[in-house]
Every structure is written in C-alpha cells, then in structure tokens.
Amino acid sequence: MNLNQAELELAPVNPEPNTKIDDTTFTFDYGYEHFRSSLLVHADCMEWLSLCPKDSIHAVVTDPPYGVKEYDFDQIEKRNDGNGGIWRIPPAFDGSNRSPLPRFTALNDKERQRLHRFFVEWSKLVTRACVPGAHIFVASNSFLSQLMFDAIIEGGLEYRGNVIRLVSTFRGGDRPKNFETEFPEVCSLPRGNFEPWGIFRKPLPKKMTVAECLREHKTGALRRISEDKPFLDVIQSERTPADEKAIASHPSLKPQSFMRQIVRASLPLGEGIVLDPFMGSGSTVAAAEAVGYSAIGLERYKDYFDLSLGAISKLHALKK
C-alpha cells in the first residue's frame, strides 16, 4: 500500500453526499438509471454536454478514447470478433490470452487531426458545463498526451499539471513487426511504465482568488490527502486486479485503489457533482460513491451502459 492510500483510509469522508442530483435537470430525453446518489445516463457526451445547464458541474474525472477512433462502433465490433482493426489482438503466450490493445501508432495524419478537433470541441463544451474553478482530470498515454492536452487547452481549459500513475500499462518495447529476428536488440518504443493524467481547470473569473472561488463555487483547488499532506502528483498504482476485471470486462478499466484517490481530490470541499463523460463500466461513479460524492456517468455504447448497471455496485463495495 502506498502512502497516499494509507493516509486516505484515515481521512474522513462524507457518509452521505452533500449534493443531490435533480433528474429533471440532467436526463433530458435520454434513458437513465440511478445508483445511490449518482445518475447514469445512456447518451453521447457531446450531445449531452450541449444540453447540460451552464455552470452546473463541479469536477470531471474521465478516461476518454485516446485516439477517438478505437471506440467507434465498427472498431468495437472488430475487436469483439477478433478481427483487430485499430485494436491489436496479442498472441497467446504460455497459454495466457492477453487483452486487446489499441494501436495508437497506427493513427494517420487525418485521424490525428480528427482527434485534435474532437478534444477542442469537447473542451469547449466541458468549459461551458463546469462552474468556475472546476478541475478536470483526463487520462492519456505518453504517446498521445501532448496532442490531447494541447487540444484541451485550445478549447478553453487551463493546464494545471499532471498526475503520473506509475504502472506498467502501455505495451511498447516490441521489436519491429515481422523483423524481430533481423533486429533482436531493437525496440520500436520505450516500454511504458507510467500513465499521465492531465489536470485542467476552468479559469476563475478575473480578479477572483482561489479562496473566493472556494466560498462561492466550492471549487478552484484540490482536496488534500489529510490536513498535513497535500495531494501528490505521482501515485504508485497497481494494474487493475483480476477481481475487478471479473466484475467489469472493459478494456480500459482502472483500479479502484487509484480512481478513489483521483476522484476524492477533484472536489476540494467534498461537495458538488463529479462528471464522467466516458463512463464505460462505471469505475469513476463507483469511486465517487465510495468516497461519499455524487456523480453523473455518461455512456453512449449500450453494451457498456448495461455493464455499468451491474458493475458499479460491486466495484463500490470493494474494500481498497
């Protein structure tokens, strides 16, 4: 257990969320379900964000489709059928089948431009929906983070740094495809051992201090681990445990031991609504409920939305 987790367990959390979510404000004509104090909406995030009331969200914690393309419906079907597409289907080693991985290096110039446009527009919509001072945590990887983060800044959010999740995730280190024997001492990319999470903030109004923002909007800063320990920008993390993968079969599932730290830090006073626009199987919502927050999760892909309905309660119940 790392220092963050040990101290986090000692830190008080709200037994009941201080913020109640009004269905009529956030569901519109979309299908939705409740989990405890949180709201799960079957919707495309760009459509939903365009309808969301201005200045109504207090934090965003999300793991988006880094390359945008990999969660297009046709690419998901190719992955499920074992045909690959943008998804690399790793061969089995020692009888062990490994999970498919997106081939971000396969993105061409047109697809990278599409990625940039997507995150510029997404950032504009998030900026509109969030209250001043709201923090936005966005997962990425070392290969695409610069492109993603530049686009998010262009869309209106201010860059506030990174949280580095220390974990071996991005495969990398592979020899040149089909030329492994000819170049046995070569790797095409460094083996990834960290995952960058960009931290952004909706700008404060001119001349407003952080203290004034905290008083008026309950945002503008991050929640400390404890009174004598600030939130840290490097977190030693585990890979997603097998018991969590068994609960939620999603290719991008992050462990609750990490997600609860990120989500807790996002609301400095422990009050407000946390949004995950790319909910997947619901790990952000589960983490929010575990630390006593209210959350809204959006998911456009029906299979993942249905998966979240059963997974969130089980992820939330895990002792971490």
Secondary structure, DSSP 8 states (H G I E B T S, - for coil): --HHHHHHHHS---SS-S----HHHH-TTSEEEEETTEEEEES-HHHHHHHS-TT-EEEEEE---TTSGGGSHHHHHHHHHT--TTEE----BTTB----EE-GGG--HHHHHHHHHHHHHHHHHHHHHEEEEEEEEEE--TTTHHHHHHHHHHTT-EEEEEEEEE---S------TT-TTT-TT--SS----EEEEEEEE----TT--HHHHHHHHS-SS---SBTTB---SEEE-----HHHHHH---TT---HHHHHHHHHHHSTTS-SEEEESS-TTTHHHHHHHHTT-EEEEE--SHHHHHHHHHHHHHHHH---
